[in-house]
Amino acid sequence: MRSRIHQQILYLHQDDVPHYKKKGSVVRNSYFWALRSITEQSGFGKDWEFADEVWPALRRMLTAFAEAGYLYHRETILEFAPADEIPPVLKPVATWVDFDDIENKGFEDEDSDD
């Protein structure tokens, strides 16, 4: 999930956060509600905001859902721009990504067998 930090608030890109679907997967809907329950702001069409005091809980939540194996890796990892500093508490669930390369190359279908 594309991420950035500004003034001790972690922002998750609105297009990358999980979506609630009334008849969707129980795991995905649980993931949506679990993440949303610790946000400062999670308005429709806006980036989700997480205050620094919940970052340890966010790390544990992302780790638990990643280890369960029901979600794609990109759905449970925080992606920061290469110039960004990743706080130590988030390092286990974060990585650096060149967003320009991603936009230019596009994403491979994560369901493919290649």
Number of C-alpha atoms within 10 A of each C-alpha: 21 23 24 19 18 8 7 12 17 21 23 22 17 19 13 15 19 18 14 15 11 8 7 10 12 12 13 18 17 14 22 16 14 14 19 18 11 17 17 15 15 19 12 8 9 13 19 23 23 22 16 16 11 14 17 12 14 20 19 15 17 23 15 12 19 18 12 10 9 11 14 12 14 13 18 22 21 26 23 21 16 12 9 13 12 21 13 8 15 17 13 15 18 21 17 16 17 12 14 10 9 10 9 8 9 9 8 8 8 10 7 6 5 6
